[in-house]
Amino acid sequence: MGNYTLDEVIKRWTRGDMTTEQTVGQTLLIVQDIARRVGTLEKMWEEGRNSRKTGKDESEE
């Protein structure tokens, strides 16, 4: 079973196409992906904030 969007998971679960266990597993994969993406954004934001504080652009380093 591949990764689904949250809307797809909900639709499949309400139709009975996925077991509760499959639904929980897919939901955890979605949460894991969101956590990874948020971490990436936080890192980019912090790097941008640090470069503004020092007046340097990352391309100058």
N, C-alpha and C positions, 0 to 999 in steps of 0.2 A: 504494500500500500504506500503510495507516495504522499507527499505533503499537500495539504489542501489549505485554502484560505479559511478564515474563521467562519465566514458565511457559508462556505461549502460544508464544513464540518457540522454546523448547526442544521443545515438543510438535510444532510444525510442522516444525522442522528434522529431528527424528528420524523423522517420517513421510515426509520427502522433499518436503514441500510448499513448502519454501524452499531456495534455493541457499545455499551458504556465504557468498557476498557479501551476500545479503539478510539472512542471520542476523547477520553482522558489523554491517551497517548498522543493523538494529533494535536490536542490543545497544548500539551507540554512542549511539543516541537515548535508550535507557533510562539509560545511565550519565550522559549529559548532563542528563537530568531529575533524577536523584538528586543530582548535583553542585549544580544550581540549588536544590533543596529544602534540602540541607544548608547551603548558603550563606545561605539565608533564615533557617534555624533558628539558625545561628551569629550572624547579625546581631541577631536578636531576643534571643538569650541575652546577647550583649554589651551591648545597650541596657538590658536588665533589670538586668544586673550594674552598669552605670554608674549607673543611676538609684538602685539600692540604696546605692551608695557615697556619692552626693550627698544621699540622702534625698529625692529628687524622683521623682515619678511623671510619666511622659510627658504625662499629661493636665493636669498643672499648668503645663506650659511654654507 
